[in-house]
């Protein structure tokens, strides 16, 4: 059959997701497998969210509220913003798609880092939009270089803060300097998927800046709230931006169970606190073990760590897989000697370290 796909689709390299647990068990004949590859919540899902979903099950024969009225109202109340400042999405991925689709014209381009969340570039390629990539500096976004890369045809700048897959962040002073003097036609997208795990004082939060800048802030319920399987996230932005993004958004893009789970999860303060404590304690343990093993790593403010294994990362990934530990090899990111490991429960972290000792 003749290939009828658009050329930019033919040239697009698809996103490679983390390997599922059940697939690994089936392929390798393992009875016990832990997944530390996709930065999911190590302790599960908010009990309040699970209870809310159970109550909502009888209503799934009906379409959900397309405007997510109650969820927008609750998020707005928590963040002291208006519901009109919020756009809901089927995870952050869809919001990235909506932003590019809404604002980037033919011939315009997008600027971001060369090692960051892959979906910025993949979604742009699918929409036939050009991406200019700027090298990281010490595994961090180089905002000065990114600003220099902005040209007359630049419409969007994507900044993941904290950054995936490096776990690093840009500082308040750096982002404030970056905003000063930006061209009026440039929109900055600040992706804060991992903001719940930040444990430093000089990291900026987009909520403090979006009212006075051309800024869209992306948030997700996938990580800290443990709702990755439901796919729900939101954008914070000026009403002028949200009005146009709503035009690009598909109706009913956030399903009924996702809306109900997110509403309940916002109230589960105990679960959020336990998640954060588990991650921060696990990070300390892994740092200690890496130092004992003389394994290099990039200090992280997220729930994952970029680890320098000083050998082919795919080989290390496969060998860890044989021990029942799924991590993420960084080949697709161009970091051929690195793996990324999600911080798990204490038992998962110990199993990972035991396996890593054998592999190395």
Legacy VTK file of the C-alpha trace (Angstrom):
# vtk DataFile Version 3.0
C-alpha trace
ASCII
DATASET POLYDATA
POINTS 360 float
0.000 0.000 0.000
1.257 3.472 -0.875
2.426 5.530 2.076
0.029 8.466 2.382
1.216 9.934 5.679
2.505 13.508 5.815
6.286 13.839 5.549
6.666 15.351 9.008
4.912 12.296 10.493
7.333 9.996 8.664
10.225 11.944 10.193
8.846 11.911 13.749
10.423 9.520 16.248
7.676 8.372 18.621
7.896 8.657 22.386
9.149 5.457 24.028
7.203 4.847 27.226
8.539 3.042 30.282
8.264 -0.740 30.084
5.130 -2.099 31.854
5.437 -4.498 34.809
3.160 -7.206 33.388
4.967 -7.235 30.038
8.306 -7.660 31.802
7.002 -10.525 33.940
5.619 -12.261 30.839
8.709 -11.780 28.667
11.297 -12.781 31.271
9.273 -15.260 33.302
9.685 -13.241 36.498
7.260 -13.375 39.411
8.395 -10.131 41.045
9.146 -6.924 39.166
9.437 -3.324 40.375
9.009 -0.370 38.065
11.223 2.662 38.663
11.038 4.032 35.130
8.115 6.430 34.721
8.268 8.700 37.792
4.966 7.384 39.114
3.855 7.746 42.729
5.681 5.067 44.759
2.929 4.598 47.373
-0.034 4.327 44.997
-3.146 6.484 44.720
-4.931 8.745 47.173
-7.500 6.664 49.137
-9.916 9.592 48.892
-9.542 9.578 45.098
-10.226 5.839 44.935
-13.343 6.240 47.066
-14.590 9.101 44.891
-14.098 7.046 41.710
-16.052 4.127 43.152
-18.964 6.421 43.934
-18.853 7.888 40.419
-18.785 4.540 38.564
-22.543 4.325 38.152
-22.496 7.550 36.137
-20.031 6.579 33.419
-22.850 6.059 30.926
-23.093 9.870 30.809
-20.644 12.333 29.305
-18.577 14.238 31.871
-18.865 17.963 32.475
-16.978 19.340 29.478
-16.054 22.491 31.393
-14.944 20.668 34.587
-16.800 23.316 36.596
-16.255 21.941 40.117
-12.634 20.969 39.572
-11.745 24.361 38.117
-13.485 26.041 41.032
-11.566 23.979 43.601
-8.185 24.463 41.898
-8.922 28.167 41.596
-9.800 28.400 45.271
-6.597 26.610 46.301
-4.380 28.781 44.116
-6.306 32.064 44.462
-6.975 32.305 40.735
-10.204 32.467 38.762
-11.635 29.375 37.057
-11.149 31.294 33.806
-7.392 31.083 34.381
-7.506 27.273 34.215
-7.575 24.908 31.234
-7.986 21.183 31.959
-6.255 18.563 29.840
-5.878 14.815 29.339
-2.541 14.976 31.131
0.169 17.553 30.494
0.847 15.945 27.116
-2.484 17.078 25.723
-1.973 20.562 27.136
1.363 20.806 25.301
-0.494 19.804 22.132
-3.208 22.389 22.784
-0.684 25.166 23.414
1.265 24.506 20.207
-1.906 24.057 18.167
-3.376 27.291 19.538
-0.459 29.680 19.260
2.231 28.571 16.780
1.601 29.648 13.183
3.127 28.195 10.013
6.718 29.408 9.812
7.008 30.175 13.517
9.267 28.180 15.834
9.638 26.884 19.373
12.746 27.144 21.567
13.650 24.699 24.343
16.609 22.729 25.716
18.256 19.845 23.901
17.783 17.472 26.846
14.308 17.906 28.277
10.836 16.350 28.106
10.703 14.737 24.665
7.053 15.530 24.033
7.802 19.217 23.371
9.683 18.276 20.220
7.558 15.263 19.250
4.255 17.142 19.407
5.789 20.071 17.540
7.022 17.722 14.785
3.584 16.117 14.476
2.151 19.603 13.938
4.965 20.433 11.496
6.434 23.141 13.706
10.180 23.792 13.951
12.016 23.391 17.260
15.296 25.136 18.089
17.194 23.238 20.778
19.715 24.896 23.084
22.314 22.798 24.974
21.991 22.423 28.724
24.709 23.953 30.893
25.750 21.684 33.737
22.581 19.638 33.202
20.498 22.806 33.729
18.462 25.007 31.400
20.754 27.785 30.140
18.248 30.641 30.132
20.731 33.170 28.767
21.457 30.967 25.746
17.759 30.240 25.268
17.009 33.958 25.295
19.723 34.510 22.696
18.149 31.783 20.519
14.815 33.594 20.401
14.321 35.125 16.969
11.613 37.108 15.155
9.808 33.855 14.281
9.861 32.405 17.806
6.419 32.022 19.416
6.905 29.566 22.313
9.645 28.765 24.808
9.285 25.532 26.799
11.041 25.398 30.172
10.618 22.276 32.297
11.185 23.357 35.872
12.251 21.043 37.420
13.603 19.468 34.271
12.940 15.924 33.098
15.189 13.870 32.800
17.918 15.751 34.697
16.014 16.670 37.892
17.619 20.122 37.917
15.930 23.519 38.209
16.348 27.169 37.267
16.546 29.701 40.077
14.184 32.583 40.866
16.762 35.213 39.925
17.423 33.441 36.615
13.776 33.218 35.564
13.085 36.813 36.600
16.040 38.019 34.548
14.816 35.865 31.651
11.355 37.450 31.688
12.796 40.968 31.532
12.939 42.254 27.974
11.308 39.241 26.302
9.634 40.104 22.980
5.903 40.714 23.406
5.006 38.023 20.868
6.814 35.236 22.778
4.925 32.953 25.181
6.817 31.060 27.879
5.495 27.638 28.936
6.709 26.631 32.396
6.163 22.904 32.921
5.950 22.178 36.655
5.066 18.478 36.655
7.421 17.795 39.568
6.876 20.901 41.704
5.567 18.931 44.723
8.980 17.363 45.339
11.059 20.562 45.321
13.169 20.829 48.496
15.109 24.045 47.844
14.139 27.633 48.606
15.318 29.424 45.455
13.143 27.574 42.914
10.499 29.789 41.259
6.837 28.833 40.948
4.876 29.935 37.897
1.865 30.968 39.969
3.880 34.015 41.081
4.592 35.177 37.537
1.792 34.312 35.098
-0.332 37.403 35.790
2.416 39.795 34.691
4.048 37.849 31.858
3.166 35.947 28.685
3.272 32.741 30.698
1.438 29.405 30.684
2.104 27.104 33.646
1.515 23.359 33.307
0.569 21.168 36.273
-0.300 17.482 36.573
-2.092 15.064 38.898
-0.005 12.161 37.541
2.969 12.346 39.884
2.383 13.428 43.482
-1.352 12.686 43.421
-0.875 9.202 41.949
-3.368 9.608 39.089
-1.072 8.819 36.148
-3.456 6.179 34.785
-6.323 8.663 34.606
-4.436 11.300 32.569
-5.368 14.662 34.013
-3.493 17.939 34.224
-4.157 21.655 33.960
-2.725 24.910 32.682
-2.673 28.249 34.488
-2.656 31.322 32.277
-4.163 34.684 31.486
-7.844 34.645 30.513
-6.904 35.830 27.047
-4.762 32.740 26.535
-7.237 30.322 28.127
-10.083 31.573 25.928
-8.222 30.537 22.780
-6.907 27.293 24.274
-10.473 26.271 25.105
-11.274 26.605 21.409
-8.501 24.127 20.577
-9.445 21.686 23.342
-11.576 18.675 22.479
-14.928 18.502 24.331
-15.017 15.910 27.144
-11.208 15.619 27.077
-11.106 14.963 30.828
-13.195 11.934 31.739
-15.670 11.673 34.614
-13.531 9.466 36.871
-10.482 11.675 36.386
-12.454 14.769 37.404
-13.887 13.100 40.510
-10.531 11.603 41.514
-8.730 14.933 41.134
-11.384 16.722 43.206
-10.903 14.236 46.038
-7.115 14.063 45.727
-6.850 17.813 46.296
-8.317 17.244 49.762
-6.035 14.336 50.659
-3.362 16.310 52.491
-2.174 13.252 54.434
-1.502 11.268 51.244
0.391 14.157 49.656
2.517 14.580 52.782
3.316 10.855 52.908
4.248 10.864 49.215
6.648 13.752 49.677
8.235 12.205 52.780
8.685 8.851 50.993
10.415 10.524 48.062
12.692 12.773 50.116
13.715 9.924 52.451
14.301 7.638 49.464
16.421 10.266 47.762
18.725 10.524 50.782
19.140 6.744 50.857
19.940 6.518 47.139
22.443 9.375 47.350
24.244 7.551 50.188
24.313 4.289 48.241
25.562 5.937 45.045
28.421 7.511 47.005
29.326 4.139 48.524
29.320 2.582 45.067
31.242 5.580 43.669
28.487 6.055 41.102
27.935 9.556 39.762
24.521 11.210 39.764
22.903 14.583 39.138
21.434 16.131 42.320
17.655 16.230 41.871
14.699 18.223 43.197
12.242 15.707 41.735
11.146 12.119 42.412
13.801 10.674 40.077
17.587 10.740 39.747
19.801 10.760 36.654
22.580 8.235 37.270
25.936 8.039 35.465
26.641 4.319 35.002
29.717 5.031 32.822
28.778 2.312 30.355
26.172 1.644 27.693
22.863 2.553 29.330
20.844 0.089 27.241
23.004 -2.790 28.438
22.575 -1.694 32.055
18.823 -1.326 31.518
18.596 -4.891 30.144
20.692 -6.362 32.929
18.629 -4.624 35.609
15.519 -5.887 33.826
16.787 -9.442 34.224
16.899 -8.781 37.986
13.286 -7.600 37.945
14.039 -3.855 38.078
12.695 -1.535 35.383
14.532 1.781 35.018
14.761 4.165 32.081
17.719 4.123 29.719
18.609 7.559 28.425
19.562 6.628 24.863
16.583 8.473 23.374
17.736 11.607 25.200
21.278 11.298 23.843
22.735 10.462 27.289
24.239 7.090 26.391
25.994 6.477 29.726
23.038 7.392 31.944
19.942 5.765 33.370
17.071 7.532 35.117
15.635 5.888 38.213
12.399 6.853 39.915
12.614 7.032 43.710
10.471 4.194 45.030
9.468 2.788 48.406
12.242 1.805 50.794
12.027 -1.855 49.734
12.047 -0.929 46.028
15.055 1.330 46.516
16.948 -1.446 48.307
16.136 -3.927 45.557
17.333 -1.468 42.912
20.639 -0.882 44.735
21.186 -4.622 45.196
20.590 -5.195 41.480
22.785 -2.240 40.500
25.667 -3.639 42.568
25.465 -6.912 40.647
25.262 -5.174 37.272
28.147 -2.789 37.902
LINES 1 361
360 0 1 2 3 4 5 6 7 8 9 10 11 12 13 14 15 16 17 18 19 20 21 22 23 24 25 26 27 28 29 30 31 32 33 34 35 36 37 38 39 40 41 42 43 44 45 46 47 48 49 50 51 52 53 54 55 56 57 58 59 60 61 62 63 64 65 66 67 68 69 70 71 72 73 74 75 76 77 78 79 80 81 82 83 84 85 86 87 88 89 90 91 92 93 94 95 96 97 98 99 100 101 102 103 104 105 106 107 108 109 110 111 112 113 114 115 116 117 118 119 120 121 122 123 124 125 126 127 128 129 130 131 132 133 134 135 136 137 138 139 140 141 142 143 144 145 146 147 148 149 150 151 152 153 154 155 156 157 158 159 160 161 162 163 164 165 166 167 168 169 170 171 172 173 174 175 176 177 178 179 180 181 182 183 184 185 186 187 188 189 190 191 192 193 194 195 196 197 198 199 200 201 202 203 204 205 206 207 208 209 210 211 212 213 214 215 216 217 218 219 220 221 222 223 224 225 226 227 228 229 230 231 232 233 234 235 236 237 238 239 240 241 242 243 244 245 246 247 248 249 250 251 252 253 254 255 256 257 258 259 260 261 262 263 264 265 266 267 268 269 270 271 272 273 274 275 276 277 278 279 280 281 282 283 284 285 286 287 288 289 290 291 292 293 294 295 296 297 298 299 300 301 302 303 304 305 306 307 308 309 310 311 312 313 314 315 316 317 318 319 320 321 322 323 324 325 326 327 328 329 330 331 332 333 334 335 336 337 338 339 340 341 342 343 344 345 346 347 348 349 350 351 352 353 354 355 356 357 358 359
